[in-house]
């Protein structure tokens, strides 16, 4: 699945990275705990979270995350958006809660972390 399809499924807006909408995403995971994005399967995944601080961006870049979707319409700090843009990490924002957003992606065929191991 590519980021453009994820954006449509979640009725999300691009915060940065619409130029990378064709990037392939192989799995998805969501959480409010930073360790969730450090799993080996996080490479080229979409990470769904309500955490909005810049550390989420830094840790996601280190883990090789392919895209971050911020849930519940959370507002993101400008320095976090700038860091993501510098590192070609697409950021999306959706009004869906975490559970619903993950469910929509799963029902559309995107596997979770554990299924992709």
Rosetta blueprint (number, residue, H / E / L):
1 X L
2 X E
3 X H
4 X H
5 X H
6 X H
7 X H
8 X H
9 X H
10 X L
11 X L
12 X L
13 X E
14 X E
15 X E
16 X E
17 X L
18 X H
19 X H
20 X H
21 X L
22 X L
23 X L
24 X E
25 X L
26 X L
27 X E
28 X E
29 X E
30 X E
31 X L
32 X L
33 X L
34 X H
35 X H
36 X H
37 X H
38 X H
39 X L
40 X H
41 X H
42 X H
43 X L
44 X L
45 X E
46 X E
47 X E
48 X E
49 X E
50 X L
51 X L
52 X L
53 X L
54 X H
55 X H
56 X H
57 X H
58 X H
59 X H
60 X H
61 X H
62 X H
63 X H
64 X L
65 X L
66 X L
67 X E
68 X E
69 X E
70 X E
71 X L
72 X L
73 X L
74 X L
75 X L
76 X L
77 X L
78 X H
79 X H
80 X H
81 X H
82 X H
83 X H
84 X H
85 X H
86 X H
87 X L
88 X L
89 X L
90 X E
91 X E
92 X E
93 X E
94 X L
95 X L
96 X L
97 X L
98 X H
99 X H
100 X H
101 X H
102 X H
103 X H
104 X H
105 X H
106 X H
107 X H
108 X L
109 X L
110 X L
111 X L
112 X E
113 X L
114 X H
115 X H
116 X H
117 X L
